[in-house]
Amino acid sequence: MQKEFQERLVEYLKKDLGDKGDGKGEEELPSAIGFQDLSPELQAELIDLQKRMTAELKPLMLEQTLSMQKILEAADHEERVALMQYFVDAERKRLQAKKTLKGMFGGAPSAVTSRESDGDDETTTAPSEEETNKSQIFADDGDAFQ
C-alpha cells in the first residue's frame, strides 16, 4: 500500500516536473515536497494511507508498550529473562507466520532472519501457568498480538 502510493507520487512528480521543465533533459526529483503541493487526489490518498497505517500499527505499539511494562514489573532478573524469552519466541513465531503467508500468496519474505529460514528453531519455554496467572498482561485484549 505504501509502495503503491510512492510509485504514484514519483509518477506525479515526474509529470509535474515535465510540465514545468525547460526541456533540457530530466529534472531531479525534489527531496521534500509539501502536502499542499500535492494534487487533491494524492492528498486524499495520503490521508487515507495515514489512517490505515495508524489503524494497523496501533495493536503493535500497544503490544510493545505492554511487553515493556510487563518486563519492568517483573520481580527479579530471572522473571525478566523468562518474559524476554517468551516475547522473543512470540515475535519469531509471528515472523515465521508472515514468511509462510507471503510464500503462499507469492510475496517475497522481507522480515525474516536467516536463522528462521534455516529451520534452526530453538524452543524457548513460556512463563509457567502460575507466573502467567500472577500478572496477566493481555487479559483485557485477546487480540493484542495481531
C-alpha positions as a printed NumPy array, in Angstrom:
array([[  0.   ,   0.   ,   0.   ],
       [  2.802,   2.432,   0.844],
       [  4.837,   1.3  ,  -2.155],
       [  1.888,   1.922,  -4.486],
       [  1.498,   5.425,  -3.101],
       [  5.218,   6.112,  -3.527],
       [  5.055,   4.971,  -7.152],
       [  2.098,   7.287,  -7.848],
       [  3.855,  10.157,  -6.101],
       [  7.011,   9.693,  -8.186],
       [  4.88 ,   9.478, -11.321],
       [  3.078,  12.699, -10.325],
       [  6.353,  14.489,  -9.583],
       [  7.899,  13.395, -12.89 ],
       [  4.803,  14.577, -14.747],
       [  4.737,  17.821, -12.784],
       [  8.43 ,  18.47 , -13.436],
       [  7.96 ,  17.546, -17.089],
       [  5.211,  20.167, -17.401],
       [  7.282,  22.84 , -15.65 ],
       [ 10.685,  21.808, -17.032],
       [ 12.516,  23.769, -19.687],
       [ 13.058,  20.716, -21.886],
       [ 16.766,  20.318, -21.003],
       [ 16.707,  16.653, -20.108],
       [ 15.419,  15.051, -16.938],
       [ 14.945,  17.152, -13.827],
       [ 15.955,  15.778, -10.434],
       [ 13.042,  14.887,  -8.166],
       [ 12.804,  17.084,  -5.07 ],
       [ 13.935,  15.527,  -1.785],
       [ 10.951,  17.03 ,   0.038],
       [  7.518,  18.153,  -1.051],
       [  4.825,  19.959,   0.888],
       [  1.415,  18.434,   1.434],
       [ -0.221,  21.449,  -0.241],
       [  1.923,  20.883,  -3.362],
       [  0.255,  17.529,  -3.984],
       [ -2.796,  17.121,  -6.183],
       [ -6.12 ,  16.831,  -4.313],
       [ -6.281,  13.173,  -5.346],
       [ -2.845,  12.436,  -3.84 ],
       [ -3.695,  14.44 ,  -0.715],
       [ -6.806,  12.335,  -0.157],
       [ -4.852,   9.14 ,  -0.817],
       [ -2.123,  10.181,   1.628],
       [ -4.682,  10.922,   4.355],
       [ -6.304,   7.518,   3.753],
       [ -2.889,   5.812,   3.854],
       [ -2.05 ,   7.522,   7.157],
       [ -5.363,   6.423,   8.684],
       [ -4.894,   2.824,   7.561],
       [ -1.283,   2.691,   8.773],
       [ -2.316,   4.105,  12.156],
       [ -5.083,   1.527,  12.492],
       [ -2.749,  -1.328,  11.567],
       [  0.163,  -0.215,  13.736],
       [ -1.837,   0.622,  16.858],
       [ -2.031,  -3.016,  18.081],
       [  1.718,  -3.462,  17.524],
       [  2.517,  -0.33 ,  19.504],
       [  0.203,  -1.449,  22.293],
       [  1.873,  -4.849,  22.363],
       [  5.328,  -3.285,  22.536],
       [  4.293,  -0.946,  25.329],
       [  2.613,  -3.688,  27.349],
       [  5.578,  -6.02 ,  26.871],
       [  7.986,  -3.419,  28.196],
       [  5.665,  -2.64 ,  31.111],
       [  5.476,  -6.336,  31.964],
       [  9.279,  -6.616,  31.973],
       [  9.568,  -3.566,  34.228],
       [  7.058,  -5.072,  36.668],
       [  8.963,  -8.358,  36.937],
       [ 10.05 ,  -9.212,  40.458],
       [ 13.582, -10.338,  39.644],
       [ 16.097, -10.87 ,  36.876],
       [ 15.086, -14.475,  36.308],
       [ 11.477, -13.486,  35.68 ],
       [ 12.582, -10.694,  33.289],
       [ 14.695, -13.168,  31.329],
       [ 11.795, -15.631,  31.122],
       [  9.492, -12.873,  29.88 ],
       [ 12.047, -11.702,  27.344],
       [ 12.436, -15.258,  26.035],
       [  8.66 , -15.534,  25.767],
       [  8.339, -12.252,  23.839],
       [ 11.221, -13.115,  21.506],
       [  9.674, -16.52 ,  20.828],
       [  6.291, -14.906,  20.114],
       [  7.929, -12.478,  17.677],
       [  9.81 , -15.319,  15.991],
       [  6.533, -17.185,  15.513],
       [  4.869, -14.049,  14.146],
       [  7.674, -13.562,  11.624],
       [  7.56 , -17.231,  10.623],
       [  3.801, -16.942,  10.044],
       [  4.39 , -13.807,   7.984],
       [  7.003, -15.633,   5.908],
       [  4.634, -18.563,   5.373],
       [  1.759, -16.31 ,   4.322],
       [  3.951, -14.322,   1.943],
       [  5.179, -17.591,   0.447],
       [  1.625, -18.83 ,  -0.004],
       [  0.466, -15.654,  -1.73 ],
       [  3.536, -15.048,  -3.888],
       [  5.108, -12.212,  -1.911],
       [  8.776, -12.185,  -1.066],
       [  9.517, -12.527,   2.66 ],
       [ 11.189,  -9.376,   3.912],
       [ 11.449,  -9.505,   7.688],
       [ 12.712, -12.993,   8.379],
       [ 16.218, -13.686,   9.584],
       [ 18.409, -16.385,   8.121],
       [ 18.201, -18.334,  11.378],
       [ 14.434, -18.622,  10.977],
       [ 14.64 , -19.657,   7.359],
       [ 17.198, -22.387,   8.191],
       [ 14.686, -24.066,  10.449],
       [ 17.001, -23.973,  13.5  ],
       [ 14.14 , -23.124,  15.798],
       [ 15.277, -23.415,  19.384],
       [ 12.266, -23.828,  21.569],
       [ 12.042, -21.473,  24.497],
       [  9.693, -22.057,  27.329],
       [  6.945, -19.639,  28.128],
       [  6.428, -18.443,  31.671],
       [  4.711, -21.054,  33.796],
       [  0.957, -21.08 ,  34.277],
       [  1.433, -19.719,  37.789],
       [  3.603, -16.808,  36.584],
       [  1.132, -16.013,  33.836],
       [ -1.797, -16.001,  36.236],
       [  0.088, -13.83 ,  38.751],
       [  0.309, -10.98 ,  36.334],
       [ -1.735, -11.366,  33.182],
       [ -0.866,  -8.555,  30.758],
       [ -3.174,  -9.197,  27.897],
       [ -6.298, -10.141,  29.807],
       [ -8.186,  -7.11 ,  28.532],
       [ -7.434,  -7.55 ,  24.853],
       [ -7.177, -11.039,  23.404],
       [ -6.217,  -9.582,  20.006],
       [ -3.186,  -7.658,  21.309],
       [ -0.736,  -9.913,  19.453],
       [ -2.108,  -9.253,  15.963]])
